């Protein structure tokens, strides 16, 4: 008999759910990756096909985060231990 943790891991792997879980982890890690200032002015909305959508307080924040996008992408994927997020869209 398998330990339930092992059984769940096998189920997740065999059902193809791992990608969705990894993408959700990116949403959960957003505050930690970007810090308090950016987090208080932005909010992860969704992740689809490796594209993270972020709602910002205003267009100035969208523009600022657009400039920081390469660094944020790198930090986020490093925290995830693999390249899960391919792009970030600021809305």
N, C-alpha and C positions, 0 to 999 in steps of 0.2 A: 504494500500500500504506500502511495506517495504522500509526502507532506503537502498540505493544501497550497502552500506558497509555490512549490515546484509545479503542482498541477495547474495553478493559475498562470504561471509563466508560460507553460507549454500551450495552454489554451490561447493566450494572447498572441503568442508567436504563430501558432498554426492558423489562427483566424484572421491574421492581417491587421489586428488592432494596434500593434505597436507604433505604427506611424502616427496615428491619431493621438495616442497617449503622449508620444514625444512632442507633438505639436502643442498639446495642451500644457505640457510642462513649460514650454517657452512662454506661454501666457502667464503662468504662475511665477516664473522667474523674472518677469519684466521689472518689478519694483527693485529687486536686488541688483539687477544688471545696470539699470539706468540711474539709480540713486533717488533720494527723496525729492529733490527739486524737480527733476523731469517727471517723476512718477506723479507728483501732485498736480502736474499740468497736462497729463496724458493718461489714457486708459486703453489697454488692449481690448479690442472688440471681438476679433475672430482670427482664425488661422485656416486658410484653405490652400491646399497644394503647395505648402511651404511658404506662403505669403502671409505675413502677419499684418493685420490692419490695426492701426492705432488711432484713436480719436484724440485730438488735441483741443486745448481750451480755445485757441484762436489761431489765425493764420500765421502770426509771428512765431508761435511755437512750432507749427508745422514746418515753417521755413528753417528754423534753427535745427530741428531734429533731422530734417533732410540733409543738412550739412554734416551732421554727426552720424548719419546712417551707416557708413562703412565700419566705423569703430563699434557702434552698437551691435551690428550684425556679427562682427568678429567675437565680441565679448559674449553675446548670447549663445552662439554656436559652441564656443569654447566651454561655457558652463554646461551645455547639453552633452558635451563629449563627442559630438558628431554634427555634421552640417545638415540640420533639420530645416532651418529658416533660410530661404534663398533671397527673399526680398522683404522690405517693410514698406507699407503704404501708410502715409499720414493723411487723415481726413478731418 
